[in-house]
Amino acid sequence: MTQNPVCCLPTDIVSKAARLMKDEDVGSIPVIEDEQTMKLIGIVTDRDLALQVVAPERDARSTQVEDVMTYEVITCRATDDVQKAVDAMAQD
């Protein structure tokens, strides 16, 4: 688990998300509602960028994160036991 991960806003452009992934050497970026509440509303992954931006040849400088992100995120807390995490990953 990463303490204080770098985040994106839904209105950020996907090229910013890609740069953050490169700079931070990560494959996913949490998407937050705003910088004040830091409420998690989704996630954008390198796979999202590849399949929804690169493959269909969308413009990474004008496509917003909210257009390609995953909204339904299943989370666990650091204090949750491993079985809870395993059960969460097994959900459809």
Number of C-alpha atoms within 10 A of each C-alpha: 6 5 5 6 10 15 20 25 22 22 14 16 19 26 18 15 27 20 11 18 19 12 9 13 9 13 15 20 22 22 26 18 15 15 10 7 8 13 12 17 18 21 23 26 18 16 13 19 21 12 12 16 18 13 9 9 10 12 13 17 11 11 17 19 25 20 15 19 21 16 13 9 10 10 11 12 9 9 6 9 10 11 9 13 15 11 9 13 11 8 7 4
